[in-house]
Amino acid sequence: MAGHDENVVWHAHAVAQADRERQHGHQGAVLWFTGLSGSGKSTVAGALEQALHQLGVSTYLLDGDNVRHGLCRDLGFSDADRRENIRRVGEVARLMVDAGLVVLTAFISPHRAERQMVRELLAPGQFIEVFVDTPLAVCEARDPKGLYKKARAGELPDFTGIDADYEAPARPEIQLDGEQLVTILTAQLLDLLRGRDIIKA
């Protein structure tokens, strides 16, 4: 991948992140949901976004499948492509935080190094790693997209949790029990956001 062009310079704008945050009435941050396929990442992220919207918080949900329809549709599922997928999402999330939004992302993102790469794009405290900890057997029993069945049949090589490793977060900001009710998990996340003064509502 090409490096930076020395003629491309980052421009500071008259309206800063702090100005946008004041207008929104809350801080910008990224909640990075990670976990196995079927762990409940997208479900919990969606429920949290609904709850935040009802509280008047400006949000945006970046979902793995949706991103691959546009921004990352040129990428496959090799290790290099998966890393580039996460890098692009991280850069978009960073811009959205600069806009003062609370950004929710739902990606398996199985490697600690990739999640750390995104964390380092953001200022301290702006990246909140949310580990949706759901046993593989539960994820496989849910199998909402039939992916585990295909992986077991050899139709999906290098599928995370079956024949590719998932590196669980060592020190996530919050670890959720993916077998609990979504309402309970949403309440835990709202408490976290209030405790960190990201939201006031």
C-alpha positions in Angstrom: 0.0 0.0 0.0 1.3 3.4 -0.9 2.7 5.7 1.8 1.8 9.3 2.5 2.3 11.9 -0.2 4.3 14.8 1.3 1.9 17.2 -0.6 -1.1 15.9 1.3 -1.4 17.9 4.5 -4.0 17.6 7.3 -6.1 20.7 7.5 -7.3 22.1 10.9 -10.8 23.5 10.7 -12.3 26.5 12.4 -14.9 24.3 14.1 -13.2 21.8 16.4 -14.2 18.5 17.9 -14.9 20.2 21.3 -17.2 22.7 19.5 -19.2 19.9 17.9 -19.4 18.0 21.2 -20.8 21.1 22.9 -23.4 21.3 20.2 -24.3 17.6 20.6 -24.3 17.8 24.4 -22.0 14.8 24.8 -18.5 13.6 24.0 -17.4 11.6 20.9 -16.2 8.1 21.4 -16.0 4.7 19.7 -17.5 1.6 21.3 -15.7 -1.3 19.5 -17.8 -4.4 19.9 -15.8 -7.6 19.4 -16.6 -11.3 19.7 -17.3 -14.4 17.8 -19.8 -14.6 14.9 -23.2 -15.0 16.6 -22.0 -13.6 19.9 -24.6 -10.9 19.8 -22.3 -7.9 18.9 -24.7 -6.4 16.3 -27.8 -7.1 18.4 -26.4 -5.4 21.5 -24.8 -2.5 19.4 -28.2 -1.9 17.7 -30.1 -2.0 21.0 -27.6 0.5 22.5 -27.9 2.8 19.6 -31.7 2.8 20.0 -31.4 3.6 23.7 -28.9 6.4 23.0 -31.1 7.8 20.2 -34.0 8.0 22.7 -31.7 9.9 25.1 -30.9 12.4 22.3 -27.4 11.2 21.8 -26.0 11.6 18.2 -24.7 8.1 17.1 -23.7 6.1 14.1 -23.5 2.3 13.9 -20.9 0.8 11.6 -21.8 -2.8 11.0 -19.5 -5.4 9.4 -21.8 -6.6 6.7 -23.0 -3.1 5.8 -19.4 -1.7 5.4 -18.5 -4.6 3.1 -21.4 -3.5 0.8 -19.7 -0.2 0.1 -16.5 1.1 1.7 -14.8 -2.3 1.8 -16.6 -4.1 -1.1 -13.2 -4.5 -2.9 -11.8 -6.6 0.0 -11.9 -10.3 0.5 -11.2 -12.3 3.6 -7.5 -12.9 3.5 -5.5 -11.8 6.6 -4.3 -8.7 4.7 -7.8 -7.8 3.5 -9.3 -8.3 6.9 -6.7 -6.1 8.4 -7.3 -3.4 5.8 -11.1 -3.7 6.5 -10.5 -2.9 10.1 -8.1 -0.1 9.3 -10.6 1.6 7.1 -13.4 1.2 9.6 -11.0 2.7 12.3 -10.3 5.7 10.1 -14.0 6.3 9.4 -14.8 5.9 13.1 -12.0 8.4 14.0 -13.6 11.0 11.6 -17.0 10.4 13.1 -15.6 10.9 16.7 -14.1 14.2 15.4 -17.6 15.1 14.3 -18.7 14.5 18.0 -20.6 11.3 17.5 -20.8 8.2 19.7 -19.8 5.5 17.2 -20.7 1.9 17.6 -18.9 -0.8 15.6 -19.8 -4.5 15.4 -16.9 -6.5 13.9 -15.4 -9.8 14.8 -12.0 -8.2 14.6 -10.3 -11.4 15.9 -6.8 -10.1 16.3 -5.6 -8.0 19.3 -3.1 -6.2 17.0 -5.9 -4.9 14.7 -8.0 -3.6 17.7 -4.9 -2.0 19.1 -4.2 -0.3 15.8 -7.7 1.3 15.9 -7.2 2.3 19.6 -4.0 4.1 18.7 -5.9 6.2 16.1 -7.9 7.8 18.8 -7.2 10.0 21.8 -7.0 8.3 25.2 -10.4 7.5 26.5 -12.1 7.7 23.1 -11.8 3.9 22.3 -14.0 1.6 24.4 -13.4 -2.1 23.7 -16.6 -4.0 24.3 -16.0 -7.8 24.5 -19.2 -9.7 23.9 -18.1 -12.9 25.6 -20.3 -15.8 24.3 -19.2 -19.4 24.4 -18.5 -20.9 20.9 -21.1 -23.6 21.5 -23.8 -20.9 22.1 -22.7 -18.9 19.0 -22.8 -22.1 16.9 -26.2 -23.0 18.2 -27.6 -19.6 17.3 -25.8 -19.5 13.9 -28.2 -16.8 12.6 -26.6 -16.7 9.1 -25.8 -20.4 8.8 -22.1 -19.7 8.7 -21.0 -22.2 11.3 -22.8 -24.9 9.4 -20.9 -23.9 6.2 -17.6 -23.7 8.1 -18.1 -27.2 9.6 -18.8 -28.5 6.1 -15.6 -27.0 4.8 -17.4 -24.4 2.6 -16.0 -21.4 4.6 -12.2 -21.9 5.2 -10.4 -19.9 7.9 -13.7 -19.2 9.8 -13.1 -17.6 13.1 -13.7 -19.9 16.0 -13.6 -23.1 13.9 -10.3 -23.2 12.0 -9.0 -19.6 12.7 -8.2 -18.3 16.1 -10.1 -15.5 18.0 -7.8 -13.6 20.3 -10.0 -12.4 23.2 -9.3 -9.0 24.6 -6.8 -9.0 27.4 -8.1 -5.9 29.1 -11.4 -4.7 27.5 -13.0 -1.6 29.0 -16.1 -3.8 29.5 -16.7 -7.6 29.2 -20.4 -8.5 28.6 -21.9 -12.0 29.2 -23.4 -12.7 25.8 -25.9 -15.1 27.3 -27.6 -12.4 29.3 -30.7 -10.4 28.1 -29.9 -7.6 25.7 -31.7 -5.2 28.0 -29.3 -6.0 30.8 -26.3 -5.6 28.6 -27.6 -2.3 27.2 -28.1 -0.9 30.8 -24.5 -1.9 31.6 -23.2 0.0 28.6 -25.2 3.1 29.4 -23.8 3.0 33.0 -20.3 2.8 31.5 -20.9 5.8 29.2 -22.3 7.8 32.1 -19.5 6.8 34.4 -16.9 8.0 31.9 -18.8 11.3 31.4 -19.3 10.6 27.7 -23.0 11.1 28.0 -24.9 13.1 30.6 -28.4 11.8 29.9 
